[in-house]
Amino acid sequence: MLFFTKKNNLYYIWFLIFINAEILSFLAFNFKILNLFILILLTLLIFIIGFKKPIFLFLIPLAELFWGSLGHSFDYGIFNTRLVIFLVVILLFIFKYFFKLKKLKILKNKKLLFIYLLTLLFITLGIERGYNNNYELSKIFLDSNAYFYLLYLPIWYEVYDKKYIKDILIILYTSALITALKTLILFNIFVQDYSLLNIKLIYKWLRDTRTGEITSLGNNWRIFMQSQIYILFAWFFSLVKQIKVYSYKNFIYLSILISALIISLSRSFYLGLIFGIILLLINIFIFQKKLLNFKLFFNILSIFIIGFIITQLLFNIPKINNIINISQRTKVEEAVNSRLQLLPHMLKSIKEEPLLGHGFGKEITYFTSDPRSKGEYTTFSFEWGWLDQIVKVGIGLVWILIIWIIRIYYLAFQQLKDKPVIVLSLMSGLTALVIIHIFSPYLNHPLGLGFLMLTTLIIYNE
């Protein structure tokens, strides 16, 4: 993969789009009225571009998803980036395809349609049960609204064509690079504590736009962003290309992404990365054995070593701080303990309603040692992703999601020999997502659901 050359103008374009989005997000955070102008401009842009080229009803939401973490990079009143894009895309699609709804492509794929409709049915039942259990309407909505993102699937399925895979990968690679560079820069800023910079303002920008979390760990810092999961997905795609054809520039790119994942200090990401690599090596052994050699393992090991060196340099330039201690995770450990303290209460709730769940808006009260909310704490937002879904909607939703994923694996295995790069990358990414969702909720959020739908489109349309 050759980044930012004359032959790849699309890389330049998307790189500049994401850079400008970062700058505008920071400016809008400091000058609130800018949020309104930007959201209005975004609305007009989607209407114009989406009307002329329907594929942008897919690419624009995808670009925001890859880059935007929780979707609040621009925020004005009840409206935010992700919500505005969602509403405009839905309305424009209905306007353009209203008289063609009976001919939508997804209606011809009976098996996928059945899985999709059953998923929506369970989500609807979860909302209904929450209402019947007299949970607060606002909490039911806040707990379930992320699943509305699934309404994109018929739209994306309609406008998608496999000739756009290159465009999708360019958006993924550039957005992941921007997120990784942002992670590295923020890490250096907070570790070095530059007196010329308003560090408190930078911290508030990241926190209040819900882009991520910055946590002090003694003389070290953790920079975590939810969108870093797409760094992980991009890493798998780039790694598979690196295995096929070695590229120095791609090697550096992979090392930058790994250094950002190291700085995230996310155990969930680390586990997802490990299981994704394991599945990748198993698939290579079975279907592409000729690629399995010493160079492959040396290449992967070298990427991790260079990534760690990059992290060390950022930790010690310009002020020397000695060797970074990534095991220094006091506050992170307290967050892990909080999850463990929540776990028995979730298991108890599951035993009470295992089949259909308690409904969205279900709250649990437990004692937490997390310094951000120390003491008795009540919430409807749970860390354990699969268990969260069983608590709220019951085993049925988890069952249908697992069938959905197994169906993707089944179709992917049939395509592995002919299209190894795309299929190997998607399978590793999906495996990582399934593992990460055990500990951190992603498949009940647009970040995870979006990748599930993206994988579905590519695999079903190959």
Buried (B, 14 or more C-beta within 10 A) or exposed (E): BEBEEEEBEBBBEBBEBBBEBBEBBBEBBEEEEBBBBBBEEBBEBBBEBBEEEBBBBBBBBBBBBBBBBBBBBBBBEEBBBBBBBBEBBBBBBEEBBEEEEEEBEBBEBEEBBEBBEBBBEBBEBBBBBBBEBEBEEEBBBBBBEBBBBBEBBBBBBBBBEEEBBEBBBBBBBBBBBBBBBBBBEBBBBBBBEEEEEEBEEBBEBBEEBBBBBBBEBEEBBBBBBBBBBBBBBBBBBBBBBBBEEEBEEBBBBBBBBBBBBBBBBBBBBBBBBEBBBEBBBEBBEEBBEEBBEEEBEEBBEEBBEBBBEBBBEBBBEEEEBEEBEBEBBEBBEBBBEBBEBBBEBBEEBBEEBEEBBBBBBBBBEBEBBBEEEEEEBEBBEBBBBBBBBBBBBBBBBBEBBEBBBEBBBEBBBEBBEEBBBBBBBBBBBBBBBBBBBBBBBBBBBBBBBBBBBBBBBBBBBB
